[in-house]
Amino acid sequence: PRWFSPTIAALLAATFALSLGAALADGFGALALVPDRVWRGEVWRLVTWVFAVPGPRALVATAVVLYWFGGELAARWREPSLRRFVAVIVGVAGAGTAALGAMVPMAHHLPYFSALALYDALVIAWALEFPDRRLRVYGVLSFGGPILAYGTAGLTALAAIYFGPVAVLPKLLAAITALAWMSA
């Protein structure tokens, strides 16, 4: 039987509650990380953005990643270390985006939301923590270890090239922070 982490349970509950609540109330804008709004005192946005998942497929994928990768990390690291990792990822990505967003005019009012930054960080950490384990895609492709970790970060960098770094700023910061955490 799989051990269920209280930290992962809390992350899942917050993600479902805030995402479904925002979908029902058309309130994703109130949860989004908007640098200009953070600097005006709406500091809750530094945390709520990561729990606002705007679509049903993304919500299910987020739940799977949190449960699978986060659960395995929780079993290996134990709860305090997992909570620290999540807090650092969310904190660095949120505060870093707010700080850099204040300096880049096109990012002042850009809303950031979605758990993809935490999602990527958990995949990176899992891949480096369990280098011998593999993800199988359609039963054909098999990825794991450093290839999966750096490939995940590389896809974020590729998105930054295509859409601009400002568009994926929290994901970039989360990926860099996860790689730094795992190499420390």
Order of alpha helices (4+ residues) and beta strands (2+ residues): alpha-alpha-alpha-alpha-alpha-alpha-alpha-alpha-beta-beta-alpha-alpha
